[in-house]
Amino acid sequence: MNSNLLIRDYRADDFDAVTILWRVSREKSLPDFQTEKGHFFFEDQDYFRDHVLKENRVWVATLNDRPVALLAMNGDFIDQLYVHPDYWRCGIGQALLDFARENSPEHLWLYTLQVNVNARAFYEKNGFIAEKFGVSPPPESEPDVEYHWRPAH
């Protein structure tokens, strides 16, 4: 892991860089899904501004002052955790999960799509347990998985 990684609160001037990395990460991880269900970039920006930022506390991971990942949480719920594809498998996602555990040491939970095998493997490797299989709300309406993490006592 790069020692220049900094996790800090989201700032308004992060908006463009963060929404771009959020989009690029989704396109790279699930290209077929994004082609079929994806939205225009301006719709992504509207959703990020009107929902993600309003409903969560958001942090940005930076390397050399450049945003490379984001974490959005509401209490113990991880709403968004995305790393720019250029920085996958560099320990940044792990650092964000560790940060989330510091902020919610007794429980974390999240949803991911069932087809997102890389995300599922990442969370399972990090101690998350699939507790419920269902369907995400519209407009996605896709099979999803509800994961929970609790510390071993």
N, C-alpha and C positions, 0 to 999 in steps of 0.2 A: 504494500500500500504506500502511496506517495505521501511523504510527510508534509507536502504543501497543501493537502486537502484541508479545507475549512468548511464547517457546517455552521451556517448563520441564518438569521431570520430573513425571510423574503423581503425585498425592497421593491418599490414601484418601478425603478429603472431595470429590474430583472425581467419585466414582463415579456418582452420580445424574445430574449434568449431562452427563457424557461418554457414559453409556449412552443417555440421551435423544437427544443430538445424533447419535450413531451410528445409532440407530433411525430418526430423522426423516430423516436424509440418505439412508438406504437406501430408505425409503418414497417420498421425493420423486424420487430418481433412477430407480428401477425399480418403479413402483407395481404393475404387473401381476405382476411376479415376486414382490413381497412379499405380494400378495393370495393368490397360488397357493402359494408355498413358505414364506411367512413363519411366524414363531413368535410365541407370546405374549411380551409384554414381559418377564415374569419368566424365561422361557427365554433370552432375549437376555442378561439380566443374569447368569444362571448361566454362560452360555458366556463372557461377557466376563471374569467373575471367575475361572472355572476353567480357561480356555484362553488367552485373549488376555493377561491379566495374568501368568499363570504361565510362558508360553512366549516372551514378548517384553519388551523394554524399551519403555516407553510414555511418550510426551511429550504435553503438552497445549499447544495454542496458545490464548492468552487475549487478549482485548481489554478493557481497563479491568477486569481481574481476572475477567472472565467467560469460561469455556471456550467456544471457538467451533470447535475442530478437534482432531483427535487423530492421532498417528502412532505405530504400533506396529511395532517392528523386532526381528528376531532375526538378528544379524550383518548380512549385506548383503541380507537378505530383508525387504521391506516387506510385513508381514502385513496391516496396516490403515492406510489414509489416508483420513480422512473430514473434510469441512468441513460445518458446519451450513448448510443451504440459504439462510438469510438472509444468508450471507456468501460465497456462490459468486461467482466472477469478481471477487474483490476482492484477489487476489494471495496469499491465505493458503495455498492448495494449493501454489503456486509456492514460497512461503517454506518450507513443510514439505519439499518436494523438495530445495531448496537445503540445508536442514539435514541431510537424509538423506545427501546427497552429501558434506557435511563429515564425517559420521560413517563413511562408507564411500566414500572417494574413487575407488576403482578399479573398483567394480562394485556395481550394485543390480539386484535382480530382484523380480518380483511376479507375481501372477495377477489377472486381472479376468475377469468374464463376457463372453462374446462379444456379448451383447445390450446391454452397457453402453457404448453408442457415445460418450457424453460422456467417460467415464473413458478409453476407448481414445484418443480424440482428444487429451485432455489429456496422456497419457503419450507419445504419438507426437510431439506438438508439443515435448515436453521431451526428445527424443532417445532414447526407449525404442524398441527394436526387437522386434516380435512374432517370437519364435523357435520357438514350439510351440503348436499348437492341439490341445486335448484335451477331456476331460470332468472336471469337478471331482469330488472324492470325495463319497460320501454324507454327509449327507442331501441336499445340493444336487443332485448328479449332473446338472450342466448344462454345456453347452459353454463352455469357458473359453479364455483366451489367456495364455501365459507370456511376459512381457516382460523384456528385459534392457537395462540401460544401462551403457555403458563410456565413459570419457572419450576424446575424440579425442587421439591423441598425435602 
